[in-house]
């Protein structure tokens, strides 16, 4: 946890009269029960993270391809699909960012 996150945990624990460890234990049990059990929840989270990592890798590859397109254009060449490719990469980046934010909130 970051210092800020730990501070939030301490504050939340104090507000309900628990020590941080007890608060975290209660929170973990509540999440596990709400998500169909710890194994299901942890596996779902792990799959989501793996999917995000794979999407990020693909986006990086697309970015490398766009660098090649930029090199051609900057040297006076022409690429018919450049605008569409840039738009798709930007759209994909926005979707990955939104998914990452949603995953972090869970």
Secondary structure, DSSP 4 states (H G I P E B T S, - for coil): --HHHHHHHHHHHHHTT--HHHHHHHHHHHHHHHTTSHHHHHHHHHHHHHHHHHHHHHHHHHHHHHHHHHHHHHTT---TTHHHHHHHHHHHHHHHHHHHHHHHH-
